[in-house]
Amino acid sequence: MTFLTMHTTKSNSIDEAVTRSLEKYFADLEGSRPSAIYDMVLSAVERPMLEVVMKQAQGNQLRASMMLGINRNTLRKKLQFYGML
């Protein structure tokens, strides 16, 4: 199994989990009008992702930013936003 295959498989399972969660969210609304779905989904995914990556990087922001593929300053802003500093 290649890295690309492994990455795609894991990505698909995350995609499927998000899809199931959104479908449940809409079903639970029972016809009510949803709002701010984009921000809701991003924060629901981003915070736990940052927590796990920071743990894997042993709190090292430079290492975590490299793992995430984002600038360290961007990571710091996100950590501050979620109260993780």
HUJO-V776262 format. One record per residue. N is the residue number from 0. RES is the residue in one letter. SS is DSSP state (alpha for helix, beta for strand, coil for the rest). PSI is psi as a letter, one per 30 degrees, with the letter a starting at -180 (none if undefined). Layout:
N_RES_SS_PSI + N_RES_SS_PSI
This chain:
0_M_coil_k + 1_T_coil_l + 2_F_alpha_e + 3_L_alpha_e + 4_T_alpha_e + 5_M_alpha_e + 6_H_alpha_e + 7_T_alpha_e + 8_T_alpha_e + 9_K_alpha_e + 10_S_alpha_e + 11_N_alpha_e + 12_S_alpha_e + 13_I_alpha_e + 14_D_alpha_e + 15_E_alpha_e + 16_A_alpha_e + 17_V_alpha_e + 18_T_alpha_e + 19_R_alpha_e + 20_S_alpha_e + 21_L_alpha_e + 22_E_alpha_e + 23_K_alpha_e + 24_Y_alpha_e + 25_F_alpha_e + 26_A_alpha_e + 27_D_alpha_f + 28_L_alpha_f + 29_E_coil_h + 30_G_coil_f + 31_S_coil_l + 32_R_coil_k + 33_P_coil_l + 34_S_coil_l + 35_A_coil_h + 36_I_alpha_e + 37_Y_alpha_e + 38_D_alpha_e + 39_M_alpha_e + 40_V_alpha_e + 41_L_alpha_e + 42_S_alpha_e + 43_A_alpha_e + 44_V_alpha_e + 45_E_alpha_e + 46_R_alpha_e + 47_P_alpha_e + 48_M_alpha_e + 49_L_alpha_e + 50_E_alpha_e + 51_V_alpha_e + 52_V_alpha_e + 53_M_alpha_e + 54_K_alpha_e + 55_Q_alpha_e + 56_A_coil_g + 57_Q_coil_h + 58_G_coil_f + 59_N_coil_j + 60_Q_alpha_e + 61_L_alpha_e + 62_R_alpha_e + 63_A_alpha_e + 64_S_alpha_e + 65_M_alpha_e + 66_M_alpha_e + 67_L_alpha_f + 68_G_coil_h + 69_I_coil_l + 70_N_coil_k + 71_R_alpha_e + 72_N_alpha_e + 73_T_alpha_e + 74_L_alpha_e + 75_R_alpha_e + 76_K_alpha_e + 77_K_alpha_e + 78_L_alpha_e + 79_Q_alpha_e + 80_F_alpha_e + 81_Y_coil_g + 82_G_coil_h + 83_M_coil_g + 84_L_coil_none
